[in-house]
Amino acid sequence: MDRQCARPGCREQAVATLSYHYGRRTVWLAPLTPERVPSDHDLCSRHAVRLGVPRGWSLEDLRAHPADRARAPEPTPLAG
């Protein structure tokens, strides 16, 4: 399960998987999935913590450990 972060220019090891559903306007952040799924995005810990979602969307953090769910003070929204 050694995969890199999907963010351009980042070479850190992925620790979480981001998935989303446009119709529900929901983003899920889960522990790194065992298998890579083409429609999902793997993120390193730094990018997972700083994740922001578009206005009107909700973020559901499914990771178990509280330190994994720590939020940066000002997350940067995704373009969209």
C-alpha positions in Angstrom: 0.0 0.0 0.0 2.9 2.4 -0.7 1.2 5.1 -2.7 2.1 8.8 -3.2 -0.2 11.8 -2.5 -2.3 12.8 -5.6 -1.6 16.5 -5.2 0.6 17.8 -8.0 4.2 18.2 -7.0 3.8 16.3 -3.7 5.9 13.2 -3.2 4.8 12.3 0.3 3.3 8.9 1.1 -0.5 8.8 1.1 -2.3 8.1 4.3 -5.9 8.9 3.4 -8.3 8.5 0.5 -10.7 11.2 -0.7 -13.8 10.3 -2.5 -16.8 12.4 -3.4 -20.4 12.4 -4.8 -21.4 15.4 -6.9 -25.2 14.9 -6.5 -24.9 14.8 -2.7 -22.3 17.5 -2.6 -20.3 15.4 -0.1 -16.6 14.6 0.2 -15.5 11.7 2.3 -12.0 11.4 3.8 -11.2 7.9 4.9 -8.1 5.9 5.9 -6.1 4.9 2.9 -8.0 2.2 1.0 -6.2 -1.2 0.4 -6.6 -0.9 -3.4 -6.3 2.3 -5.5 -9.6 3.3 -7.0 -9.3 5.5 -10.2 -12.1 7.9 -9.2 -10.6 8.5 -5.7 -7.6 10.5 -4.6 -5.0 9.5 -2.2 -3.6 12.3 0.1 -0.6 12.6 2.5 -1.3 13.7 6.0 -0.4 17.4 5.3 -2.9 17.7 2.4 -5.6 15.6 4.3 -5.5 18.0 7.2 -5.6 21.1 5.0 -8.4 19.8 2.8 -11.2 22.3 2.2 -14.4 21.6 0.2 -16.4 23.9 -2.2 -18.9 26.2 -0.6 -22.2 24.3 -0.1 -20.5 20.9 0.2 -19.9 18.9 3.3 -16.9 17.0 4.4 -17.2 13.7 6.3 -14.0 12.6 7.9 -14.2 8.9 8.5 -10.7 8.5 9.9 -10.7 7.0 13.4 -7.8 8.7 15.1 -8.5 12.3 16.4 -5.0 13.5 15.4 -5.8 12.5 11.8 -8.9 14.7 11.9 -7.1 17.8 13.2 -8.0 20.7 11.0 -5.8 23.6 9.9 -7.1 27.0 10.9 -7.8 28.2 7.3 -8.4 25.3 4.9 -8.0 26.2 1.2 -11.2 25.4 -0.7 -11.0 23.2 -3.8 -11.6 25.0 -7.1 -15.1 24.5 -8.3 
